[in-house]
C-alpha cells in the first residue's frame, strides 16, 4: 500500500488524499508531525528526492523564521536534527510506495503519471 506522509492540516496534503480517494488508490496517511520519522527514513527520503535542498521547502514561513545559523546545516546529522524539530519544513506530501520509491509534492498531472491514471 502507498503511504502518504504530510500534515493533516496541509491543504496540498488534503488535495492529494482526495485525489487518491477519487481514483481508488489504496493508501495510508501519516501525519509526520504526530509520528516523527526516524533519522534513517529522513536520509532515505533525502537520497530518493535528490538531497536535503530538494526535501526542504525553503520558501515556507517556518524556514524564513528560522535563525540564520539554523538555515545552513553542514551535515546530515544537522539536517536530521532540524527536520525532527521542524517536520513541517519538508515539502508535502511525501509519497512512499511499497517498492521503496519516493515522490514528493502533488499535482493532478503529476499524480496521474505517478499512479498510471489515464489523463
C-alpha positions as CSV (number, residue, x, y, z in Angstrom):
1,X,0.0,0.0,0.0
2,X,1.2,3.5,-0.8
3,X,1.8,5.7,2.2
4,X,1.3,9.5,2.1
5,X,3.3,11.5,4.6
6,X,2.4,15.0,5.4
7,X,0.4,17.2,7.7
8,X,-3.3,16.8,8.5
9,X,-4.0,20.5,8.2
10,X,-2.0,21.0,4.9
11,X,-4.2,22.0,2.0
12,X,-1.9,20.2,-0.5
13,X,-2.0,17.0,1.5
14,X,-5.8,17.2,1.7
15,X,-5.9,17.6,-2.1
16,X,-3.6,14.7,-2.6
17,X,-5.7,12.5,-0.3
18,X,-8.9,13.4,-2.1
19,X,-7.2,12.7,-5.4
20,X,-6.1,9.2,-4.2
21,X,-9.7,8.5,-2.9
22,X,-11.3,9.7,-6.1
23,X,-9.1,7.4,-8.3
24,X,-9.4,4.5,-5.9
25,X,-5.7,4.3,-4.9
26,X,-5.4,2.4,-1.6
27,X,-3.2,4.4,0.7
28,X,-2.4,5.2,4.3
29,X,-1.8,8.7,5.7
30,X,0.8,9.5,8.3
31,X,1.0,13.0,9.8
32,X,4.7,13.3,10.3
33,X,4.3,16.0,13.0
34,X,2.4,13.5,15.2
35,X,4.5,10.5,14.1
36,X,8.1,11.8,13.8
37,X,10.1,9.7,11.3
38,X,13.4,8.1,12.3
39,X,16.6,9.7,11.1
40,X,17.2,6.8,8.7
41,X,13.9,7.4,7.0
42,X,14.7,11.1,6.5
43,X,18.1,10.2,4.9
44,X,16.4,7.7,2.6
45,X,13.8,10.3,1.5
46,X,16.6,12.8,1.0
47,X,18.6,10.3,-1.1
48,X,15.4,9.5,-3.2
49,X,14.4,13.0,-4.0
50,X,17.9,14.4,-4.7
51,X,19.2,15.9,-1.5
52,X,18.3,18.0,1.5
53,X,17.6,21.1,-0.6
54,X,15.0,19.2,-2.6
55,X,13.4,17.7,0.5
56,X,13.1,21.1,2.3
57,X,10.7,23.9,1.4
58,X,12.9,26.9,1.8
59,X,10.0,29.3,0.8
60,X,8.0,28.2,3.8
61,X,7.1,30.6,6.7
62,X,8.8,28.1,9.1
63,X,12.1,28.3,7.1
64,X,12.0,32.1,6.9
65,X,11.5,32.3,10.6
66,X,14.5,30.1,11.5
67,X,17.5,31.9,12.9
68,X,20.3,32.3,10.3
69,X,22.6,29.7,11.9
70,X,19.9,27.0,11.5
71,X,19.5,27.7,7.8
72,X,22.9,26.3,6.9
73,X,23.1,22.8,8.2
74,X,26.6,21.5,7.5
75,X,26.0,17.7,7.8
76,X,23.4,15.0,7.6
77,X,23.2,15.0,11.4
78,X,22.3,18.7,11.5
79,X,19.7,18.3,8.8
80,X,18.1,15.3,10.6
81,X,18.0,17.3,13.8
82,X,16.4,20.2,12.1
83,X,13.7,18.1,10.4
84,X,13.0,16.2,13.6
85,X,12.5,19.5,15.3
86,X,10.6,21.1,12.4
87,X,8.9,18.3,10.3
88,X,6.7,21.0,8.6
89,X,9.8,22.1,6.7
90,X,9.5,19.1,4.4
91,X,7.8,19.6,1.0
92,X,4.5,17.9,1.1
93,X,3.3,15.3,0.7
94,X,6.0,12.7,0.6
95,X,4.7,9.6,-1.2
96,X,6.3,6.2,-0.4
97,X,5.5,3.2,-2.5
98,X,5.7,-0.4,-1.3
99,X,8.7,-1.0,-3.6
100,X,10.6,1.9,-1.8
101,X,10.1,4.5,-4.5
102,X,9.7,8.0,-3.0
103,X,8.0,11.0,-4.6
104,X,7.2,14.4,-3.3
105,X,4.6,17.1,-3.9
106,X,1.2,17.0,-5.5
107,X,-0.3,18.0,-8.8
108,X,-3.1,16.3,-10.7
109,X,-0.9,15.7,-13.8
110,X,2.0,14.5,-11.6
111,X,-0.2,12.0,-9.7
112,X,-1.8,10.7,-12.9
113,X,1.7,10.0,-14.2
114,X,2.9,8.6,-10.9
115,X,-0.1,6.3,-10.5
116,X,-0.7,5.4,-14.1
117,X,-4.1,7.0,-14.4
118,X,-5.2,7.9,-17.9
119,X,-5.5,11.7,-18.4
